[in-house]
Amino acid sequence: MKFALIDNNRVEAEPKLQGLCPNCAQPVIAKCGSKKNWHWAHRNISSCDSWWEPESEWHRNWKNKFPLEWQEKVCFDEYADEKHIADVFTDQNFVVEFQHSHIDPKERGKREAFYKNIVWVVDCSRLKRDYPRFLKGKKEFIEIKKGIFKLDLPEEYLPTSWLNSNFPVIFDFMGCIDSTTLNTPLLSKPTTLYCLFPINIGRSCIVAEIPRNAFVNSVISGKWLARSDRFISEIIQVKNERQAQIDRIQKHNSSMLLQKRLGNVVTNNRRRF
């Protein structure tokens, strides 16, 4: 946890400080060692927020890209009497969640239902096989416009637990990397993120390349929501047009088959006479 409340002010951890958890109001203490990011921890084992996971360097680096007042905001649903700490909560009531550890799809669905308007950023550097598997699939990408691709059989190349998300999922295959690794072929594009949109066309999905800074800037400027919603609407329109075309072809084929069958019946009846 990056912030605690001291005299009702949000304060970052420093040696010997004590504060209160913004979510459960229980005492927390500053953990200021040399191996991990300085952070706040509950004095006792706590079930403060079951959705909260230990913060990695990857988490902290991502959160620090956004305004301090947006970071670790407590979101409360008064109807469900439930509250959780969002990684980033913008002034447009939009949530950016950074997910490092594995998450069950059912659990992911609960969080999406709670936050209602969310984009996921997933650390895909956690499992060594994920990026090579993605690179293999990238060779099969079909570019439908600059930087936007159709990917067939996405379950072969993308983390399967994220394929049915109801919201955009951004895959960060580079995670926390240092400058000594940037020249390796595997990490040739460290600034590129890949966004999976929640629209399938048949068994295919839509993936977009997004520069890291462009994503951050679009969220901060408030343009991300409008752009992603507009793009999703365009893809839905393409999907509907394709389905309408398929329906017309099937209707035409069914009509031709019926006519052929009727023609055979008439021909057979004539032969009897």
Backbone bond lengths (Angstrom), bond angles and torsions (degrees), N, CA, C in turn:
res aa  C-N    CA-C-N  psi(-1)  N-CA   C-N-CA  omega(-1)  CA-C   N-CA-C  phi
1 M - - - 1.451 - - 1.532 108.56 -
2 K 1.333 116.23 128.94 1.456 120.09 -174.86 1.534 112.18 -84.23
3 F 1.349 116.72 -33.05 1.454 120.33 -174.17 1.532 111.44 -121.34
4 A 1.312 115.15 145.95 1.466 122.96 169.16 1.519 107.52 -131.75
5 L 1.315 115.54 164.50 1.459 120.22 178.97 1.529 110.08 -95.94
6 I 1.310 115.57 125.51 1.472 122.09 172.15 1.518 106.40 -128.33
7 D 1.337 116.16 118.77 1.471 121.14 -174.38 1.522 110.81 52.83
8 N 1.351 114.25 38.23 1.465 122.90 176.88 1.534 113.27 68.27
9 N 1.327 117.01 15.19 1.463 121.81 174.94 1.526 109.62 -109.19
10 R 1.332 116.21 143.09 1.464 120.82 177.04 1.527 108.88 -78.23
11 V 1.330 115.64 121.29 1.462 120.67 -173.67 1.527 109.13 -129.66
12 E 1.332 116.36 137.82 1.457 120.54 175.69 1.526 110.00 -79.13
13 A 1.335 115.54 156.92 1.466 121.35 -175.51 1.523 111.65 -66.12
14 E 1.324 115.18 134.80 1.460 123.47 172.49 1.528 107.61 -141.03
15 P 1.323 117.57 153.92 1.474 120.16 -176.77 1.529 113.00 -51.24
16 K 1.341 114.32 134.84 1.460 124.82 173.61 1.533 114.64 73.92
17 L 1.325 117.72 0.90 1.464 118.96 178.21 1.526 110.59 -77.23
18 Q 1.318 116.36 152.26 1.452 123.47 172.78 1.528 107.85 -132.19
19 G 1.329 115.02 145.46 1.459 118.42 -178.51 1.513 111.52 -152.40
20 L 1.312 115.17 -165.16 1.459 121.94 178.88 1.530 109.13 -121.05
21 C 1.315 115.60 144.10 1.469 120.90 176.95 1.530 108.92 -67.50
22 P 1.327 118.63 130.50 1.470 121.14 179.46 1.529 112.92 -64.60
23 N 1.335 116.40 -21.56 1.459 119.67 -175.47 1.521 112.79 -91.73
24 C 1.334 117.09 -47.67 1.470 120.32 -175.11 1.522 113.58 -111.63
25 A 1.338 117.67 -5.22 1.459 123.46 177.41 1.529 113.40 65.98
26 Q 1.339 117.12 17.00 1.458 121.02 176.71 1.536 110.26 -89.28
27 P 1.344 117.14 156.46 1.470 119.64 -177.90 1.528 112.50 -62.36
28 V 1.317 115.45 140.74 1.462 122.60 174.52 1.522 108.17 -131.72
29 I 1.328 115.13 154.27 1.462 120.30 179.78 1.522 109.79 -122.64
30 A 1.322 115.57 152.92 1.460 120.90 -179.35 1.528 110.24 -78.99
31 K 1.334 115.65 128.11 1.460 122.10 174.99 1.530 106.86 -106.59
32 C 1.325 115.83 110.11 1.465 120.27 -172.30 1.520 110.64 -127.27
33 G 1.324 116.03 64.36 1.454 120.56 179.31 1.509 111.66 -89.66
34 S 1.326 115.79 -171.82 1.465 121.36 -177.08 1.520 112.85 -100.99
35 K 1.346 117.71 -10.77 1.462 120.17 -175.21 1.526 112.70 -99.29
36 K 1.328 117.61 -28.73 1.459 120.78 -177.84 1.522 109.38 -119.40
37 N 1.350 113.98 162.19 1.461 118.38 172.84 1.527 109.55 -58.62
38 W 1.308 116.90 141.28 1.450 119.47 175.48 1.525 108.61 -60.33
39 H 1.324 116.31 135.26 1.458 119.79 -175.72 1.523 110.27 -154.86
40 W 1.313 115.30 171.11 1.456 122.03 175.90 1.524 109.62 -101.29
41 A 1.321 116.04 145.18 1.470 121.36 178.31 1.521 109.08 -138.38
42 H 1.325 116.31 146.83 1.461 120.81 177.31 1.527 110.14 -64.80
43 R 1.302 115.88 145.55 1.470 120.13 178.67 1.522 110.43 -62.99
44 N 1.319 115.89 -39.27 1.461 121.47 -179.04 1.518 108.94 -119.00
45 I 1.337 116.53 161.04 1.463 120.53 175.03 1.518 107.55 -57.46
46 S 1.299 115.93 126.85 1.463 119.45 -171.86 1.518 110.85 -132.91
47 S 1.328 114.97 146.89 1.461 120.84 173.50 1.522 108.86 -102.55
48 C 1.331 114.81 40.05 1.466 121.80 -176.61 1.524 111.39 -50.99
49 D 1.312 117.52 -56.01 1.460 121.99 -179.75 1.521 107.74 -143.27
50 S 1.316 116.25 107.68 1.470 120.93 -176.15 1.526 112.05 -65.52
51 W 1.327 117.38 -15.95 1.459 120.32 179.87 1.527 112.51 -85.95
52 W 1.303 116.60 -11.82 1.468 120.06 -175.12 1.518 110.09 -78.64
53 E 1.312 117.71 133.71 1.459 121.51 176.69 1.520 109.51 -116.78
54 P 1.328 117.52 154.43 1.466 119.96 179.00 1.526 110.71 -53.11
55 E 1.314 115.59 135.28 1.458 119.75 -174.54 1.519 111.35 -81.56
56 S 1.319 114.83 122.59 1.460 120.70 177.09 1.528 109.30 -91.26
57 E 1.324 115.62 172.13 1.467 120.13 175.32 1.524 110.22 -60.65
58 W 1.333 114.56 -35.65 1.469 120.26 178.24 1.524 110.41 -59.84
59 H 1.353 116.69 -46.81 1.469 120.75 176.70 1.527 110.90 -55.48
60 R 1.315 114.96 -53.21 1.461 119.92 -173.78 1.529 111.19 -61.76
61 N 1.333 116.92 -42.41 1.465 120.13 179.33 1.519 111.52 -59.90
62 W 1.330 115.75 -41.79 1.467 119.26 -179.61 1.525 111.00 -68.22
63 K 1.316 117.61 -46.46 1.463 120.20 -178.01 1.521 111.68 -61.24
64 N 1.327 115.60 -35.36 1.461 119.67 -178.01 1.523 113.66 -68.27
65 K 1.311 117.40 -9.48 1.461 120.92 177.10 1.534 111.82 -78.23
66 F 1.331 116.73 -10.37 1.455 120.89 -175.45 1.526 110.82 -115.58
67 P 1.327 118.00 160.92 1.470 120.51 -178.90 1.526 112.40 -55.45
68 L 1.320 116.26 143.31 1.459 121.23 -177.98 1.526 112.16 -56.94
69 E 1.322 116.16 -38.30 1.467 119.13 -176.14 1.526 112.52 -70.05
70 W 1.332 117.95 -13.44 1.464 121.41 176.82 1.528 112.49 -90.71
71 Q 1.318 116.53 -16.67 1.465 120.07 -172.08 1.528 111.41 -81.12
72 E 1.336 115.33 138.28 1.464 123.03 174.84 1.527 112.14 51.31
73 K 1.322 115.56 55.40 1.457 120.89 177.90 1.529 109.56 -90.56
74 V 1.318 115.81 138.45 1.463 121.36 177.67 1.529 108.63 -81.98
75 C 1.334 116.04 123.74 1.464 122.27 177.90 1.524 108.81 -107.02
76 F 1.320 116.36 130.35 1.461 121.38 -174.98 1.518 110.38 -122.19
77 D 1.335 116.05 129.40 1.465 122.51 174.22 1.524 106.82 -106.01
78 E 1.330 116.54 104.59 1.457 120.13 -174.44 1.524 112.67 -69.09
79 Y 1.339 116.62 -26.83 1.467 119.41 179.97 1.529 110.96 -72.64
80 A 1.328 116.29 -39.73 1.464 120.24 179.12 1.520 111.64 -89.71
81 D 1.352 116.46 -6.77 1.467 122.27 -175.78 1.527 109.56 51.69
82 E 1.323 114.80 53.37 1.462 121.54 -174.63 1.526 108.77 -138.58
83 K 1.321 116.43 141.40 1.451 119.30 176.92 1.529 110.65 -141.49
84 H 1.334 114.15 148.29 1.459 120.70 -179.17 1.522 109.01 -145.15
85 I 1.331 115.37 159.13 1.459 120.88 179.92 1.529 109.04 -95.84
86 A 1.329 115.86 115.40 1.461 120.84 177.34 1.529 109.22 -82.92
87 D 1.322 117.06 140.89 1.465 119.96 178.16 1.522 110.62 -59.42
88 V 1.335 115.31 -50.09 1.466 121.27 176.59 1.523 107.92 -137.73
89 F 1.320 116.53 128.69 1.463 122.67 178.13 1.522 107.17 -128.05
90 T 1.332 116.28 111.16 1.464 120.88 -171.14 1.523 111.40 -82.12
91 D 1.327 115.63 174.44 1.458 120.35 178.29 1.528 111.64 -75.41
92 Q 1.338 116.98 -0.53 1.462 121.40 172.97 1.530 111.63 -102.42
93 N 1.328 116.46 16.36 1.468 122.32 -177.78 1.537 111.27 58.40
94 F 1.300 114.56 40.76 1.459 123.08 -177.32 1.519 108.30 -116.62
95 V 1.333 116.66 135.54 1.464 121.70 -173.96 1.528 110.71 -108.51
96 V 1.319 116.06 134.90 1.465 122.72 169.35 1.529 106.33 -113.83
97 E 1.328 115.84 118.37 1.460 120.67 -179.48 1.519 109.72 -111.62
98 F 1.334 116.79 132.24 1.456 122.82 179.48 1.520 107.98 -104.77
99 Q 1.332 116.03 119.52 1.460 120.82 -174.55 1.521 110.43 -117.35
100 H 1.334 114.89 114.34 1.459 120.57 179.93 1.532 111.01 -95.93
101 S 1.304 117.26 -48.71 1.462 120.74 -176.41 1.532 110.78 -83.14
102 H 1.328 115.58 167.62 1.461 120.72 177.34 1.520 109.85 -64.06
103 I 1.320 115.99 145.15 1.453 120.75 176.49 1.522 108.91 -133.55
104 D 1.322 116.26 133.70 1.457 121.06 178.26 1.533 109.14 -68.37
105 P 1.340 118.40 138.27 1.468 120.41 -178.99 1.529 113.80 -55.54
106 K 1.331 117.95 -34.18 1.464 119.86 178.19 1.525 110.45 -66.57
107 E 1.328 115.94 -40.55 1.458 120.32 177.52 1.518 110.45 -65.59
108 R 1.321 116.38 -40.83 1.459 120.67 177.40 1.528 110.45 -59.86
109 G 1.328 116.71 -41.40 1.456 120.85 178.36 1.518 112.90 -62.00
110 K 1.332 117.13 -37.56 1.470 121.07 177.83 1.528 110.69 -62.99
111 R 1.321 115.51 -41.84 1.464 119.32 -178.69 1.531 110.64 -68.40
112 E 1.325 116.37 -39.24 1.459 119.67 178.28 1.526 110.72 -63.96
113 A 1.334 116.57 -39.81 1.461 120.41 178.59 1.526 111.39 -65.44
114 F 1.331 116.48 -35.08 1.468 120.66 -179.21 1.528 111.00 -72.15
115 Y 1.325 116.79 -49.70 1.465 120.22 -175.22 1.526 112.65 -78.06
116 K 1.333 116.88 -30.31 1.472 123.83 173.26 1.528 114.48 71.88
117 N 1.302 118.59 -30.62 1.460 121.05 -178.52 1.520 107.85 -142.46
118 I 1.336 116.03 101.03 1.462 119.68 -165.44 1.522 110.89 -147.31
119 V 1.317 115.93 151.61 1.461 122.19 165.03 1.529 106.40 -127.00
120 W 1.321 115.44 136.44 1.464 121.21 178.65 1.522 109.63 -95.46
121 V 1.315 116.28 141.24 1.471 122.04 168.52 1.523 105.85 -120.51
122 V 1.326 116.69 119.10 1.464 122.31 -170.29 1.523 110.15 -112.52
123 D 1.311 115.65 130.89 1.463 121.30 176.56 1.528 109.27 -79.83
124 C 1.329 115.76 101.39 1.463 121.02 -178.70 1.522 111.72 -95.91
125 S 1.315 117.86 15.22 1.459 120.72 174.24 1.526 110.69 -93.32
126 R 1.339 116.24 -3.47 1.467 120.62 -175.75 1.527 111.16 -66.32
127 L 1.329 117.40 -41.32 1.457 122.03 179.06 1.526 109.12 -104.36
128 K 1.318 117.36 125.56 1.462 121.86 -172.83 1.526 112.99 -62.64
129 R 1.319 117.52 -28.04 1.475 119.07 -175.47 1.526 113.19 -82.09
130 D 1.342 118.48 -13.07 1.463 120.21 -172.64 1.523 112.98 -65.91
131 Y 1.338 117.58 -44.35 1.461 118.81 -177.05 1.534 112.31 -72.05
132 P 1.344 120.01 -45.58 1.466 118.60 175.38 1.535 112.62 -57.98
133 R 1.328 116.16 -37.40 1.472 119.83 178.41 1.525 110.37 -65.96
134 F 1.335 116.09 -39.30 1.457 120.13 177.65 1.527 111.23 -66.12
135 L 1.344 116.48 -43.31 1.465 120.00 179.29 1.524 111.78 -59.82
136 K 1.323 115.90 -37.65 1.459 120.20 177.46 1.527 110.41 -61.84
137 G 1.330 115.70 -42.80 1.456 119.48 179.13 1.513 113.25 -71.59
138 K 1.339 116.98 -28.67 1.458 120.44 -177.17 1.527 111.72 -62.30
139 K 1.312 116.15 -26.13 1.464 119.64 177.16 1.525 111.36 -65.52
140 E 1.329 115.85 -22.49 1.465 120.71 -177.65 1.531 112.14 -97.81
141 F 1.334 117.64 2.29 1.456 120.07 -179.71 1.527 110.11 -61.16
142 I 1.305 116.55 140.35 1.466 121.86 175.06 1.521 107.48 -108.82
143 E 1.329 116.83 112.04 1.460 120.28 -176.58 1.519 110.03 -76.61
144 I 1.329 117.04 119.56 1.464 120.82 -179.79 1.532 111.38 -97.67
145 K 1.316 117.40 -22.88 1.454 124.09 167.04 1.520 106.08 -161.20
146 K 1.315 117.30 169.15 1.464 119.98 -172.29 1.527 111.78 -54.58
147 G 1.333 115.33 120.15 1.456 121.32 177.13 1.511 115.50 79.70
148 I 1.329 118.16 2.23 1.466 122.23 -179.10 1.522 108.59 -124.53
149 F 1.325 116.06 131.14 1.456 120.79 -170.38 1.533 111.42 -131.96
150 K 1.325 113.82 151.09 1.464 121.63 168.99 1.517 107.32 -100.69
151 L 1.313 115.88 130.56 1.462 120.67 -177.53 1.512 109.00 -121.13
152 D 1.332 116.49 116.27 1.460 121.78 176.15 1.529 109.54 -80.74
153 L 1.316 115.87 149.70 1.469 122.29 178.05 1.529 111.46 50.61
154 P 1.324 118.67 55.97 1.475 120.91 -175.53 1.525 113.66 -61.63
155 E 1.335 117.04 -24.01 1.462 119.38 -179.48 1.525 112.22 -65.43
156 E 1.332 116.87 -15.18 1.461 120.29 178.83 1.524 112.43 -82.77
157 Y 1.337 116.52 -18.22 1.460 119.02 -170.43 1.534 114.92 -129.03
158 L 1.334 117.32 -16.98 1.465 120.81 -178.55 1.519 110.14 -115.64
159 P 1.339 118.10 155.48 1.469 120.49 176.87 1.537 110.64 -58.03
160 T 1.299 116.75 117.08 1.462 121.04 -169.63 1.524 113.37 -65.58
161 S 1.333 117.99 -26.54 1.459 119.47 -177.56 1.524 112.84 -68.56
162 W 1.346 117.41 -9.62 1.457 120.71 -178.56 1.522 113.41 -108.79
163 L 1.303 118.42 -0.46 1.457 120.69 -171.53 1.521 113.59 -69.54
164 N 1.321 117.59 -25.18 1.466 119.96 -176.28 1.526 112.50 -108.91
165 S 1.309 116.91 23.66 1.463 119.63 176.66 1.521 109.71 -64.07
166 N 1.328 116.15 147.02 1.459 121.55 178.03 1.525 112.38 -86.44
167 F 1.329 116.43 -0.11 1.455 121.05 -177.56 1.527 109.26 -135.80
168 P 1.343 117.66 162.66 1.465 119.28 178.83 1.525 112.29 -58.00
169 V 1.339 115.13 142.10 1.461 122.33 178.00 1.524 107.85 -123.21
170 I 1.321 116.16 123.73 1.458 120.91 179.97 1.523 108.91 -103.80
171 F 1.324 116.14 122.32 1.456 122.14 -179.06 1.531 109.65 -94.73
172 D 1.310 115.37 122.52 1.466 122.25 176.53 1.531 107.13 -106.95
173 F 1.330 116.04 97.13 1.463 120.43 -176.39 1.519 112.56 -80.11
174 M 1.321 117.29 -11.25 1.463 120.00 -175.33 1.520 113.12 -92.72
175 G 1.328 117.50 -26.56 1.450 120.46 178.77 1.516 111.79 55.61
176 C 1.318 116.82 -140.93 1.465 121.83 177.16 1.523 108.55 -93.91
177 I 1.312 116.09 109.12 1.459 120.24 -179.47 1.524 108.23 -124.63
178 D 1.304 116.33 152.16 1.459 119.09 177.49 1.521 109.83 -106.56
179 S 1.308 115.92 170.40 1.467 121.29 -172.53 1.514 112.75 -64.51
180 T 1.329 118.93 -20.15 1.461 120.63 -177.33 1.523 111.78 -75.05
181 T 1.340 117.12 -14.64 1.473 119.69 -177.01 1.515 112.74 -103.04
182 L 1.338 118.18 -5.14 1.456 119.86 -170.79 1.524 113.67 -70.61
183 N 1.325 118.43 -20.29 1.458 120.18 -176.64 1.525 113.05 -89.75
184 T 1.321 117.78 -0.57 1.450 119.91 178.57 1.520 109.60 -75.99
185 P 1.345 118.46 147.71 1.464 120.53 -178.39 1.523 112.98 -56.66
186 L 1.325 117.38 -35.72 1.456 120.30 -176.43 1.516 111.70 -63.67
187 L 1.345 116.52 -31.04 1.452 120.43 -175.76 1.528 110.82 -112.30
188 S 1.326 115.21 42.71 1.451 119.21 -173.92 1.527 112.83 -72.25
189 K 1.349 118.42 -19.98 1.462 121.02 179.78 1.523 110.02 -128.66
190 P 1.314 118.49 70.04 1.462 120.57 -173.79 1.514 114.57 -68.41
191 T 1.335 118.25 -18.02 1.460 119.25 -177.26 1.522 112.65 -92.68
192 T 1.316 118.41 -2.40 1.459 121.25 -175.19 1.525 111.49 -91.58
193 L 1.316 115.14 129.55 1.458 122.17 172.01 1.521 107.82 -107.39
194 Y 1.329 116.17 160.18 1.459 120.80 178.97 1.525 108.36 -125.94
195 C 1.323 115.17 120.98 1.463 121.09 -175.56 1.522 110.10 -103.87
196 L 1.329 115.52 121.94 1.457 122.26 174.88 1.520 107.49 -94.01
197 F 1.329 116.50 121.22 1.455 120.49 -179.88 1.538 110.22 -91.05
198 P 1.335 117.08 149.30 1.470 120.78 -173.59 1.525 114.03 -80.23
199 I 1.329 115.59 46.68 1.461 120.78 179.56 1.524 108.35 -134.95
200 N 1.326 116.81 126.85 1.458 121.18 175.04 1.524 109.43 -109.13
201 I 1.308 115.27 141.64 1.469 120.98 172.96 1.516 105.96 -115.31
202 G 1.324 116.03 99.84 1.456 120.16 -170.58 1.521 108.40 66.66
203 R 1.327 116.41 -125.96 1.463 121.86 176.81 1.522 111.84 -97.30
204 S 1.320 116.21 8.55 1.465 120.96 -178.02 1.524 110.40 -100.06
205 C 1.339 115.94 154.87 1.460 121.41 176.54 1.522 108.77 -124.28
206 I 1.325 114.95 168.74 1.460 121.75 -179.25 1.526 109.05 -112.78
207 V 1.329 115.70 127.46 1.460 122.44 -178.74 1.526 108.62 -127.21
208 A 1.338 115.79 137.48 1.467 120.19 178.96 1.519 110.37 -121.76
209 E 1.330 116.33 141.17 1.463 121.55 171.49 1.523 108.98 -83.17
210 I 1.320 116.04 131.08 1.465 120.43 -179.09 1.527 108.87 -134.65
211 P 1.323 118.83 121.59 1.467 119.92 174.19 1.535 109.67 -60.19
212 R 1.305 115.60 142.12 1.467 120.92 -176.45 1.529 112.11 -55.80
213 N 1.318 116.44 -47.29 1.467 120.04 -178.38 1.525 111.46 -66.09
214 A 1.334 115.97 -34.26 1.463 119.16 179.95 1.530 110.79 -65.86
215 F 1.328 116.71 -38.66 1.462 119.59 177.20 1.524 110.89 -63.99
216 V 1.326 116.54 -49.40 1.466 120.52 -178.89 1.522 110.46 -59.91
217 N 1.327 117.08 -46.58 1.464 120.65 -177.93 1.526 111.91 -64.48
218 S 1.328 117.08 -36.55 1.469 119.56 -178.92 1.528 111.24 -69.88
219 V 1.336 116.77 -33.56 1.471 119.62 176.26 1.528 109.97 -69.59
220 I 1.333 116.98 -45.97 1.466 120.96 -178.27 1.526 111.35 -64.07
221 S 1.324 116.84 -38.50 1.471 120.66 -179.05 1.521 112.62 -78.36
222 G 1.339 116.93 -11.20 1.460 120.59 -178.85 1.515 114.29 84.83
223 K 1.350 117.29 9.19 1.460 120.59 -176.75 1.526 113.54 -89.15
224 W 1.347 116.13 -16.61 1.467 118.79 -175.10 1.526 111.93 -59.91
225 L 1.313 117.37 -46.44 1.461 120.98 -176.65 1.523 111.68 -59.14
226 A 1.324 116.42 -50.43 1.460 120.44 -177.58 1.527 110.99 -62.94
227 R 1.330 116.02 -42.70 1.464 119.47 -178.05 1.519 111.86 -67.03
228 S 1.336 116.78 -45.33 1.463 119.39 -178.26 1.528 110.86 -68.56
229 D 1.336 117.58 -39.47 1.470 120.38 178.17 1.524 110.70 -63.65
230 R 1.336 116.01 -41.50 1.466 119.41 179.28 1.526 110.79 -64.81
231 F 1.318 116.26 -42.12 1.464 119.67 -179.66 1.531 110.79 -65.42
232 I 1.329 116.54 -42.99 1.462 119.91 179.25 1.530 110.42 -61.97
233 S 1.337 117.23 -39.61 1.474 120.83 177.84 1.522 110.95 -62.39
234 E 1.344 115.95 -39.79 1.465 119.56 178.85 1.528 110.99 -64.58
235 I 1.331 116.52 -40.95 1.460 120.17 179.87 1.528 110.47 -67.19
236 I 1.329 116.92 -39.12 1.468 120.40 177.60 1.525 110.01 -61.95
237 Q 1.330 116.68 -39.89 1.463 120.22 178.50 1.527 110.74 -63.31
238 V 1.343 116.43 -43.77 1.468 120.15 177.06 1.525 110.40 -61.17
239 K 1.329 115.82 -42.55 1.467 120.53 179.30 1.518 110.91 -61.83
240 N 1.334 117.22 -44.42 1.467 121.01 -179.89 1.517 111.49 -65.28
241 E 1.330 116.52 -39.77 1.471 120.21 178.44 1.524 110.58 -64.30
242 R 1.333 115.74 -40.21 1.462 119.55 178.57 1.524 110.61 -65.38
243 Q 1.338 116.07 -42.52 1.457 119.09 179.56 1.522 110.89 -65.07
244 A 1.342 116.89 -38.67 1.463 120.41 177.97 1.525 110.59 -63.25
245 Q 1.344 116.30 -38.84 1.465 120.60 177.85 1.523 110.64 -65.14
246 I 1.328 116.63 -42.64 1.465 120.59 177.43 1.528 110.71 -61.81
247 D 1.334 115.80 -42.68 1.469 120.48 179.39 1.524 110.94 -61.94
248 R 1.347 117.01 -40.60 1.471 120.44 179.36 1.526 110.71 -64.92
249 I 1.342 115.80 -42.29 1.464 119.56 179.91 1.529 110.31 -64.25
250 Q 1.341 115.74 -44.16 1.464 119.35 179.44 1.518 111.21 -63.73
251 K 1.335 116.68 -40.10 1.463 120.09 178.58 1.516 110.76 -64.74
252 H 1.345 116.05 -41.45 1.463 120.40 178.30 1.530 111.05 -64.01
253 N 1.330 116.80 -45.17 1.465 120.89 179.60 1.521 111.46 -63.20
254 S 1.338 116.24 -39.75 1.463 120.17 178.47 1.520 110.57 -64.49
255 S 1.344 115.77 -40.04 1.464 120.38 178.95 1.522 110.93 -65.00
256 M 1.337 116.49 -43.80 1.462 120.48 179.02 1.524 111.19 -63.50
257 L 1.339 116.67 -40.55 1.460 120.94 179.06 1.514 110.56 -64.17
258 L 1.346 117.01 -41.11 1.465 120.66 179.20 1.519 110.50 -64.23
259 Q 1.347 116.28 -43.08 1.461 119.86 178.83 1.530 111.06 -62.47
260 K 1.311 116.28 -39.53 1.465 120.42 179.61 1.521 110.66 -63.97
261 R 1.336 115.63 -43.03 1.461 119.57 179.09 1.523 111.73 -64.36
262 L 1.353 115.67 -42.04 1.467 119.37 177.92 1.518 111.04 -64.11
263 G 1.361 115.52 -38.52 1.464 119.00 178.14 1.513 111.45 -63.88
264 N 1.332 117.95 -38.96 1.463 121.01 178.19 1.517 111.66 -65.74
265 V 1.344 115.73 -37.60 1.471 119.75 178.67 1.516 110.49 -63.56
266 V 1.367 116.02 -45.46 1.463 120.34 -179.87 1.520 110.38 -62.71
267 T 1.326 117.24 -44.01 1.464 121.67 -179.74 1.528 111.30 -61.85
268 N 1.325 116.56 -43.51 1.465 120.33 -179.86 1.512 111.72 -65.98
269 N 1.340 115.81 -36.90 1.462 119.15 179.47 1.530 110.78 -66.61
270 R 1.341 116.53 -38.15 1.469 120.68 178.63 1.515 110.76 -63.99
271 R 1.347 115.89 -38.95 1.457 119.13 -179.36 1.510 112.56 -63.98
272 R 1.310 116.28 -30.84 1.488 119.58 179.83 1.524 111.65 -66.36
273 F 1.347 115.25 -31.64 1.467 118.71 -179.94 1.527 111.49 -88.55
